[in-house]
């Protein structure tokens, strides 16, 4: 336990904790939309797609957030363009774009001498080295994203459950969908310093799904998802300090543990419906 | 030019790498065309990450990487089938959870070791130039098993992809068929893991098949075209990486170079078919 107390005595660790918990809350809430709209594969693709942007930004010394976000948005455009052509279904387009952009990032990175150290930082994050500026960015992004999602809550909800109805009512469905994808992408980019590009998908899906197991109502799901996200971040960082394991991995494992416990607990109470095999 | 065609073949490691990529290209084409028909591309992506803890643990304790990958790959497919039966968890969500948690286990296991970063890199990105004869034979065995399995249930898989309700009404055991297919996909990913790494193995399955889909309507020809694209693109990618490091002193990761070439082929074909279709529409209008 003294190891944990030592960790909390360090300002670096406290800052990392703040960053991780903030990311957990934001990603938890945004994750509910991801799960509602069945976007997990899109998130997986985006988390890989931001990778070359981050690599390029770190090579030429730009902000990693900026690089990741710009490249991510370009890839969103590519996926939408390929999907619009109807020649390929969406999943195929996403998979091709995902693998291609990851390979591109790797190719650029492999030309650098310190390739493997940089790579592991980007892939699995290094929350203990976040700067004050990172925390400020996270707070700003969090306020903007949560504000936009809150203001458009009703419209986004309608769009998720009944896109045709929303369009018939005159809502700009395309713009709303695009806005949500941008919010997801920005959240992903903010999560990268905490858990890395590979594991960012975890914070955007697992807490939301865990919350979903407990309730069918949307408001409580979002509250619970934020709480589970924050709890995973807290527990994971404590575990990382105690046993000296990678922080990003530990945070995701904590989220996974919460999911497994919730799965067991909810299957105890509720009668299981036999789902038809699809 | 001759240097680029003949010289790489003289180096035994390049010869093995080119053979390995060609084999994986063939396997990827046969499996990949079915993956796209069934819209299961996410599954390949998930499996390539869920096998990561398997190879990380096998690596840490000195077991065979292939064994570790096989065990976790199959375990994740079975878990996926079990999770998918729960209400409130659709199959995409179940895959996302498994993806994240398995990957995190792998990262944590690797992070306990010294030399963490170099190990992580080689496990994530593979070592295609370090393929040995034994690995080639193992790839050959897995590839033959998968291709035979797909050939046997080809008709059922196609039927199931286009008309699930019809297939069920005709009495096909869909649950077992789906599980078999998922296992074949997992095996195909596992075969590619050691050479291409756990983030790029999916490219040899999905990208050539998607390119073939753009130009072929029929299933058989798509497989042939995909296999050719996989093999030729793989060879070209390896030669480019070789040329860059031997003649221009730029280090390029060979696995990544292969995937970038395959993606470039896809982009060129996508643009080409889009232009061709526009011209045809214009021609028809006249």
Interface residues (C-beta under 8 A of the other chain):
Chain A: X35 X38 X40 X41 X43 X44 X48 X82 X85 X87 X88 X89 X91 X92 X93 X94 X95 X96 X98 X99 X100 X102 X103 X104 X106 X107 X109 X110 X111 X115 X116 X117 X119 X120 X123 X124 X198 X199 X201 X202 X205 X206 X209 X212 X213 X216 X244 X245 X246 X248 X249 X250 X251 X252 X253 X255 X256 X259 X263 X267 X272 X273 X274 X275 X277 X278
Chain B: X36 X39 X40 X41 X42 X44 X45 X49 X84 X85 X86 X87 X88 X89 X90 X91 X92 X93 X95 X96 X97 X99 X100 X101 X103 X104 X105 X106 X107 X108 X110 X111 X112 X116 X117 X118 X120 X121 X124 X125 X164 X174 X175 X178 X199 X200 X202 X203 X206 X207 X209 X210 X213 X214 X250 X251 X252 X253 X255 X256 X257 X258 X259 X260 X262 X263 X266 X270 X273 X274
